[in-house]
Amino acid sequence: MTTFVIRFELPTEIPASFDGRDFCVPYSVVDRTYLDSPRERANTVRAQVRVAVSGTTLATWHLDEASLIKSVFQIAKEHIEHVGDSGGDIAVASTAPRPSPGPCPYDISKIEDPAGALMVVDVHRPIGFVTGA
């Protein structure tokens, strides 16, 4: 298992090609062993998560802009955590699954401000033989 530290930037809206809104959640990721070391900058990789929110979800969530940004950030965090738990590469661009319509599942007051937020992710790499290739 390898531990990475992620630093988020503020999500930004990107042009959507569907009935809804599209966001990019940029972040940098570094192996924890390089954090606060002279090699941190050389071992830091930038990546992003794309989060698409449908028009139906927007209508049922009834969120103001600041709350929507926090929700998008939370979706990205959960996606990165899931990728790490499944042994995936968190240092590449990816797309989070679209949130389901219905009531917003988040207590917005418990979501931190995205800009500069830190997250620690343990990436679980499978060991042993790979079969079926």
C-alpha positions in Angstrom: 0.0 0.0 0.0 1.3 3.5 -0.9 0.0 6.6 0.7 -0.5 9.8 -1.3 -1.3 13.4 -0.3 -3.7 15.3 -2.5 -4.1 19.1 -2.6 -7.3 20.3 -4.3 -7.9 23.5 -6.2 -11.3 25.2 -6.7 -13.6 23.3 -9.1 -14.2 25.2 -12.3 -17.1 24.9 -14.7 -16.3 23.6 -18.2 -18.6 23.7 -21.3 -21.2 20.9 -21.1 -22.4 18.9 -24.0 -25.6 17.7 -22.3 -28.5 19.1 -20.3 -26.7 19.9 -17.1 -23.4 21.3 -15.9 -19.9 20.0 -16.2 -17.0 20.7 -13.7 -13.3 20.0 -13.6 -11.8 19.4 -10.1 -8.1 19.9 -10.4 -5.6 18.5 -7.8 -2.0 17.7 -7.3 -0.9 14.3 -5.9 2.4 13.4 -4.3 3.7 10.2 -2.5 3.7 10.9 1.2 7.4 10.0 1.4 8.2 13.1 -0.6 6.0 15.5 1.2 8.0 18.5 2.6 11.2 17.2 1.1 13.5 18.7 -1.5 12.1 16.2 -4.0 8.4 17.0 -3.4 8.0 19.3 -6.4 9.7 16.8 -8.8 7.4 14.0 -7.6 4.2 16.0 -7.7 1.7 15.2 -10.5 -1.3 17.3 -11.5 -4.6 15.6 -12.4 -8.3 16.3 -12.4 -11.7 14.7 -12.0 -14.5 15.6 -14.3 -17.9 15.8 -12.5 -21.1 16.0 -14.6 -24.3 17.0 -12.9 -27.5 16.5 -14.9 -30.2 19.1 -15.2 -32.6 16.8 -13.4 -30.2 16.5 -10.5 -29.6 20.2 -10.4 -33.4 20.7 -10.2 -33.9 18.3 -7.4 -30.9 19.3 -5.3 -32.0 23.0 -5.1 -28.5 24.2 -4.2 -27.0 27.7 -4.5 -23.8 28.1 -6.4 -21.4 27.8 -3.4 -23.2 24.6 -2.2 -23.1 23.1 -5.7 -19.4 23.7 -5.8 -18.9 22.0 -2.5 -21.0 19.0 -3.6 -19.0 18.7 -6.8 -15.8 18.7 -4.7 -17.2 16.0 -2.4 -18.2 13.8 -5.4 -14.6 14.2 -6.7 -13.1 13.3 -3.3 -15.3 10.2 -3.0 -14.3 9.2 -6.6 -10.6 9.5 -5.9 -10.9 7.5 -2.7 -12.8 4.8 -4.5 -10.1 4.6 -7.3 -7.4 4.4 -4.6 -9.2 1.7 -2.7 -9.6 -0.4 -5.9 -5.8 -0.1 -6.7 -6.3 2.4 -9.6 -4.1 5.3 -10.6 -5.2 8.4 -8.8 -2.6 10.6 -10.7 -4.4 10.6 -14.0 -7.5 12.4 -15.3 -10.7 10.6 -14.6 -14.5 11.0 -14.7 -16.7 10.5 -11.6 -20.0 8.7 -12.0 -22.9 11.1 -12.3 -24.8 11.7 -9.1 -28.3 10.3 -8.9 -31.3 12.5 -9.0 -33.2 12.9 -5.8 -32.5 14.8 -2.7 -28.9 16.0 -2.3 -27.1 13.3 -0.2 -24.7 15.7 1.4 -24.8 17.9 4.5 -23.1 20.9 2.8 -22.1 22.4 6.2 -19.8 19.4 6.8 -17.9 19.8 3.5 -14.7 21.8 3.7 -13.8 24.6 1.3 -12.3 22.9 -1.8 -9.5 25.4 -2.5 -6.4 24.1 -0.8 -8.1 21.2 0.9 -5.9 18.2 1.7 -6.7 14.5 1.5 -4.7 11.4 2.3 -5.4 8.4 0.1 -4.0 4.9 0.5 -3.7 3.1 -2.8 -4.1 -0.6 -2.4 -2.1 -2.5 -5.0 -3.0 -6.2 -5.5 -0.1 -8.6 -5.0 0.3 -12.1 -6.3 -0.1 -13.7 -9.7 -2.3 -12.2 -12.4 -4.4 -14.9 -14.2 -6.5 -14.9 -17.3 -4.5 -12.6 -19.5 
